[in-house]
Amino acid sequence: MDDAMSFGRLAEEIAREAGDMLLAKRPARPEVVVTKSSPTDIVTALDQASEDLIRARIRAVRPDDAILGEEGGSTGGGRVRWIVDPIDGTVNFLYGVPEWAVSIAVEVDGEVVAGVVNVVPRGEVFTAVKDEGAWLAGERLRCNAGVPLDRALIATGFGYESRRRQVQAEVLAHVLPRVRDIRRGGSAASDLCSVAAGRVDGYYERGPQYWDYAAGGLIAAEAGARVGGLGGKPSNPGLTLCAAPGLFEELHDLLAPLDPERDG
Ligand code: IPD
């Protein structure tokens, strides 16, 4: 089992299982167990349970693969690496806002070849395999093309540290008057799938982590979007941008001069 399709099938099976577990076990108000970079950066007991389940399922079938997970960090080595966000949109999960996801991507030799984002409360499982397309419920996904910036609905997200939020608020003040409107869904993985499905036209965020966008980025790219950073790949703390070609460049040109740590 070493081809991208098989990795995609296994990732989907595991993301569905983790999603089912989370739905079954989610209490009315999940308990916060640790705060991370700031009091707004939270982890619930179920973030950890979800990552434990995902890691155990991967290890049972592929004991030699590396895993990078939001809660458990980096383990193992080798050509194949699994990138895991056990709950993307933890604040939504905590409050019962129905926009959180289990996100799993599979990298071979440093390139993402398969990705799945299970937006659990909506029962939507987005999948993509490199060069084979992106899918939702048997339908091939295509992002919106030909939308100019001033007619674009743009999703964005915010980090947890106040300094980063200050910068993000300043950037938002420049972006909001120039676009149709802004959405802040609360899950970067789901935002990228929304670009893929044409529910928004683009997405940008300064500083999402790799596990936030690894799977969603492939899904958006396979739906025809460009995914990148300022002058290249997404990076942390740099900007991650995603939109159809044309709108991508317009967004890039709007955001590049505003970024205090231009990374390209
Ligand atoms: C967060 C969400 C949010 C984004 C933040 C992420 P988490 O992930 O994706 O939409 O704006 O940058 O950290 O902490 O809920 O896994």
Boltz pocket constraint, residues with backbone or C-beta under 6 A from the ligand:
constraints:
  - pocket:
      binder: B
      contacts: [[A, 42], [A, 70], [A, 85], [A, 87], [A, 88], [A, 89], [A, 90], [A, 91], [A, 156], [A, 157], [A, 158], [A, 159], [A, 160], [A, 185], [A, 186], [A, 187], [A, 188], [A, 189], [A, 205], [A, 206], [A, 207], [A, 208], [A, 209], [A, 212]]
      max_distance: 6.0
